[in-house]
Amino acid sequence: MLAAITTLQPGEAVDHTLFIKQSTKSVTTAGKPFMTLILQDKSGDIEAKLWDTNEEHERTYAAETIVHVSGEIHDYRGKNQLRIKAIRVVGPEEGISISDLVPSSSVPKEELYDELTQFFFEIRNANIARITRYIMKEFKEDILVFPAATKNHHDYISGLLDHMVSMLRLGKAICDLYPTLNRDLLYAGIMLHDIGKVRELSGPIATTYTVEGNLLGHISIMVTEVAKAAASLNIEGEEVMLLQHLVLSHHGQEEWGSPKRPMIQEAEILHYIDNIDAKMNMLTRVLNKTQPGQFSERVFALDNRAFYKPTID
């Protein structure tokens, strides 16, 4: 059985069937066209370059294409890259499906959603509970399968749901430790803060940004959805504004995409929980493919740092 593409080390050979997650055309400083391919299997993805390309290459090796690639892993500025020696499209007669090659949550989505629904029972405020349930029900089918991002953290099938459940576990532990926190607000904020991504992003496979995502973003989308839900349920009051504030401020700072900074304690904690879970997801995945006693490849979203994996248990 072939090793997973993300576990291969520089110098090791590649002879794998992979899925083109992204395909981007560019031009070198010398004016020669090339393509950057993000190739993936169940373990994750790796970048590769196709040099001296033309329009035929662009059509043949577009996103959402299954290909067979031979080549070698090499280190490029501290990050593994695939040097392609040969590439061809895999035909339908070869019996390979996209689902064989696309990463997904390690926990079945049904189990994750069942766990998420248990947190509803701890929300006591009727207005907060009704708004949250309304939105969760409206977007349930997408929540079950969407990623939380196009890259970096939870960028796989059911990644959004995985992210929400992990954050709820963290939120529960923090509320138990700090009882002054309003559990209703924090749980609802965790559930609602990223649901706008089901419209910001194109879907669970070969994920890109939609026009709505580029023009509005998931934060603006969800603030509007909270208002719409409240209006449909004839709910007025401070709860609506507080839920909107949680969504607006969860990125923490204006330069990180939040129109407002957190100004209630639950919003501050929501931001930290979101940050912790995103970073731990990235760290877990990069260290899973790192040998003990070695440094990982550089993680761009973590200040382009490499992380050491200790040899101790």
Secondary structure, 3 states (H helix, E strand, C coil): CCCCHHHCCCCCEEEEEEEEEEEEEEECCCCCEEEEEEEEECCEEEEEEEECCCHHHHHHCCCCCEEEEEEEEEEECCEEEEEEEEEEECCHHHCCCHHHCCCECCCCHHHHHHHHHHHHCCCCCHHHHHHHHHHHHHCHHHHHHCCCCCCCCCCCECHHHHHHHHHHHHHHHHHHHCCCCCHHHHHHHHHHCCCCHHHHECCCCCCCECHHHHHCHHHHHHHHHHHHHHHHCCCCCHHHHHHHHHHHHCCCCHHHCCCCCCCCHHHHHHHHHHHHHHHHHHHHHHHHCCCCCCECCCEHHHCCECCECCCCC
